[in-house]
Amino acid sequence: MRAEIIQVEYGYSATFQRQFEQNAEQVWTMLTDNEKLQLWFPELRVEKLEKGGFLSFNMGDGTFDNMTITDYQEGKTLAFEWGEDEVRFELEEEGGGTKLWLIEFISRFTPHTARDLAGWHVCLDVIQALLDKQAIEREKEWEREYPEYKRLVDSMGVTFD
């Protein structure tokens, strides 16, 4: 399911919602255990898992960008800075499985926004595939999703500076 993008008081929010058959502990581990995290987002690493702690993002050029954890509740909530924005994961056990929300709070759209949103969409697809022990072609999925996210962002009527 694609993200719902809406305008909010301080910019926009893009909300992804997924239902997993696995329990919340298994899904939480995918988000917070570096060994599992590397499988779906190899540039990201948890350094200090607590509110006020941080994640590091490998910029690919030998440098790292530290992103402060802005909200944390063990097994339920992980939110962190994402440039000028914030990414938030929320988990809730439901019917023997887990409902996950990924919400990106976007202060302003940039030419890169649709790419990021398609990337988050594919990250969730990869998490699902890993948990279900299925194969997925990440690049092919991104190429399919990107035009749809570009269309969604364009439909918001935003122009770039």
Contacts in CASP RR format, 6 or more apart in sequence:
PFRMAT RR
TARGET T0000
AUTHOR 0000-0000-0000
METHOD contacts of the structure
MODEL  1
MRAEIIQVEYGYSATFQRQFEQNAEQVWTMLTDNEKLQLWFPELRVEKLE
KGGFLSFNMGDGTFDNMTITDYQEGKTLAFEWGEDEVRFELEEEGGGTKL
WLIEFISRFTPHTARDLAGWHVCLDVIQALLDKQAIEREKEWEREYPEYK
RLVDSMGVTFD
1 16 0 8 1.000
1 17 0 8 1.000
1 18 0 8 1.000
2 16 0 8 1.000
2 121 0 8 1.000
2 145 0 8 1.000
2 148 0 8 1.000
2 149 0 8 1.000
2 152 0 8 1.000
3 14 0 8 1.000
3 15 0 8 1.000
3 16 0 8 1.000
3 104 0 8 1.000
3 117 0 8 1.000
3 120 0 8 1.000
3 121 0 8 1.000
3 149 0 8 1.000
3 152 0 8 1.000
4 14 0 8 1.000
4 15 0 8 1.000
5 12 0 8 1.000
5 13 0 8 1.000
5 14 0 8 1.000
5 15 0 8 1.000
5 117 0 8 1.000
5 152 0 8 1.000
5 153 0 8 1.000
5 156 0 8 1.000
6 12 0 8 1.000
6 13 0 8 1.000
6 15 0 8 1.000
7 156 0 8 1.000
8 105 0 8 1.000
10 105 0 8 1.000
10 107 0 8 1.000
11 105 0 8 1.000
11 106 0 8 1.000
11 107 0 8 1.000
11 108 0 8 1.000
12 105 0 8 1.000
12 106 0 8 1.000
12 109 0 8 1.000
12 156 0 8 1.000
13 103 0 8 1.000
13 104 0 8 1.000
13 105 0 8 1.000
13 106 0 8 1.000
14 103 0 8 1.000
14 104 0 8 1.000
14 106 0 8 1.000
14 117 0 8 1.000
14 120 0 8 1.000
15 101 0 8 1.000
15 102 0 8 1.000
15 103 0 8 1.000
16 101 0 8 1.000
16 102 0 8 1.000
16 103 0 8 1.000
16 120 0 8 1.000
16 121 0 8 1.000
16 124 0 8 1.000
17 99 0 8 1.000
17 100 0 8 1.000
17 101 0 8 1.000
18 99 0 8 1.000
18 100 0 8 1.000
18 102 0 8 1.000
18 124 0 8 1.000
18 127 0 8 1.000
18 128 0 8 1.000
19 94 0 8 1.000
19 97 0 8 1.000
19 98 0 8 1.000
19 99 0 8 1.000
19 100 0 8 1.000
20 26 0 8 1.000
20 27 0 8 1.000
20 97 0 8 1.000
20 98 0 8 1.000
20 99 0 8 1.000
20 100 0 8 1.000
20 128 0 8 1.000
20 131 0 8 1.000
21 96 0 8 1.000
21 97 0 8 1.000
21 131 0 8 1.000
21 132 0 8 1.000
22 97 0 8 1.000
22 98 0 8 1.000
22 131 0 8 1.000
23 93 0 8 1.000
23 96 0 8 1.000
23 97 0 8 1.000
23 98 0 8 1.000
24 75 0 8 1.000
24 76 0 8 1.000
24 91 0 8 1.000
24 92 0 8 1.000
24 93 0 8 1.000
24 97 0 8 1.000
24 98 0 8 1.000
25 75 0 8 1.000
26 98 0 8 1.000
26 131 0 8 1.000
27 91 0 8 1.000
27 98 0 8 1.000
27 100 0 8 1.000
27 127 0 8 1.000
27 131 0 8 1.000
28 75 0 8 1.000
28 76 0 8 1.000
28 91 0 8 1.000
29 36 0 8 1.000
30 36 0 8 1.000
30 37 0 8 1.000
30 39 0 8 1.000
30 40 0 8 1.000
30 127 0 8 1.000
30 130 0 8 1.000
30 131 0 8 1.000
31 37 0 8 1.000
31 78 0 8 1.000
31 89 0 8 1.000
32 46 0 8 1.000
32 49 0 8 1.000
32 75 0 8 1.000
32 78 0 8 1.000
33 46 0 8 1.000
34 45 0 8 1.000
34 46 0 8 1.000
36 130 0 8 1.000
37 44 0 8 1.000
37 45 0 8 1.000
37 46 0 8 1.000
38 45 0 8 1.000
39 126 0 8 1.000
39 130 0 8 1.000
40 123 0 8 1.000
40 126 0 8 1.000
40 127 0 8 1.000
40 130 0 8 1.000
41 123 0 8 1.000
42 58 0 8 1.000
43 57 0 8 1.000
43 58 0 8 1.000
43 59 0 8 1.000
43 60 0 8 1.000
44 55 0 8 1.000
44 56 0 8 1.000
44 57 0 8 1.000
44 58 0 8 1.000
45 55 0 8 1.000
45 56 0 8 1.000
45 57 0 8 1.000
45 58 0 8 1.000
46 55 0 8 1.000
47 53 0 8 1.000
47 54 0 8 1.000
47 55 0 8 1.000
47 56 0 8 1.000
47 66 0 8 1.000
48 54 0 8 1.000
48 69 0 8 1.000
49 69 0 8 1.000
49 72 0 8 1.000
50 69 0 8 1.000
50 72 0 8 1.000
51 69 0 8 1.000
51 70 0 8 1.000
51 71 0 8 1.000
51 72 0 8 1.000
52 68 0 8 1.000
52 69 0 8 1.000
52 70 0 8 1.000
52 72 0 8 1.000
53 68 0 8 1.000
53 69 0 8 1.000
53 72 0 8 1.000
54 66 0 8 1.000
54 67 0 8 1.000
54 68 0 8 1.000
54 69 0 8 1.000
54 80 0 8 1.000
55 66 0 8 1.000
55 67 0 8 1.000
55 69 0 8 1.000
55 80 0 8 1.000
56 64 0 8 1.000
56 65 0 8 1.000
56 66 0 8 1.000
56 67 0 8 1.000
57 64 0 8 1.000
57 65 0 8 1.000
57 66 0 8 1.000
57 67 0 8 1.000
58 64 0 8 1.000
59 65 0 8 1.000
65 83 0 8 1.000
67 80 0 8 1.000
67 81 0 8 1.000
67 82 0 8 1.000
67 83 0 8 1.000
68 80 0 8 1.000
68 81 0 8 1.000
69 78 0 8 1.000
69 79 0 8 1.000
69 80 0 8 1.000
70 79 0 8 1.000
70 80 0 8 1.000
70 81 0 8 1.000
70 86 0 8 1.000
71 77 0 8 1.000
71 78 0 8 1.000
71 79 0 8 1.000
71 88 0 8 1.000
72 78 0 8 1.000
72 79 0 8 1.000
75 91 0 8 1.000
76 90 0 8 1.000
76 91 0 8 1.000
76 92 0 8 1.000
77 88 0 8 1.000
77 89 0 8 1.000
77 90 0 8 1.000
77 91 0 8 1.000
78 88 0 8 1.000
78 89 0 8 1.000
79 86 0 8 1.000
79 87 0 8 1.000
79 88 0 8 1.000
79 89 0 8 1.000
80 86 0 8 1.000
80 87 0 8 1.000
82 104 0 8 1.000
84 107 0 8 1.000
84 108 0 8 1.000
85 104 0 8 1.000
85 105 0 8 1.000
85 106 0 8 1.000
85 107 0 8 1.000
86 104 0 8 1.000
86 105 0 8 1.000
87 102 0 8 1.000
87 103 0 8 1.000
87 104 0 8 1.000
87 105 0 8 1.000
87 120 0 8 1.000
88 101 0 8 1.000
88 102 0 8 1.000
88 103 0 8 1.000
88 104 0 8 1.000
88 105 0 8 1.000
89 100 0 8 1.000
89 101 0 8 1.000
89 102 0 8 1.000
90 100 0 8 1.000
90 101 0 8 1.000
90 103 0 8 1.000
91 98 0 8 1.000
91 99 0 8 1.000
91 100 0 8 1.000
92 98 0 8 1.000
92 99 0 8 1.000
93 99 0 8 1.000
100 124 0 8 1.000
102 120 0 8 1.000
102 124 0 8 1.000
104 116 0 8 1.000
104 117 0 8 1.000
104 120 0 8 1.000
106 113 0 8 1.000
109 153 0 8 1.000
109 156 0 8 1.000
109 158 0 8 1.000
109 160 0 8 1.000
110 160 0 8 1.000
111 160 0 8 1.000
113 153 0 8 1.000
114 146 0 8 1.000
114 149 0 8 1.000
114 150 0 8 1.000
114 152 0 8 1.000
114 153 0 8 1.000
114 154 0 8 1.000
115 146 0 8 1.000
115 149 0 8 1.000
117 149 0 8 1.000
117 152 0 8 1.000
117 153 0 8 1.000
118 142 0 8 1.000
118 145 0 8 1.000
118 146 0 8 1.000
118 148 0 8 1.000
118 149 0 8 1.000
118 150 0 8 1.000
119 142 0 8 1.000
119 145 0 8 1.000
121 141 0 8 1.000
121 145 0 8 1.000
121 149 0 8 1.000
122 138 0 8 1.000
122 141 0 8 1.000
122 142 0 8 1.000
122 145 0 8 1.000
125 136 0 8 1.000
125 141 0 8 1.000
126 136 0 8 1.000
126 138 0 8 1.000
128 134 0 8 1.000
129 135 0 8 1.000
129 136 0 8 1.000
END
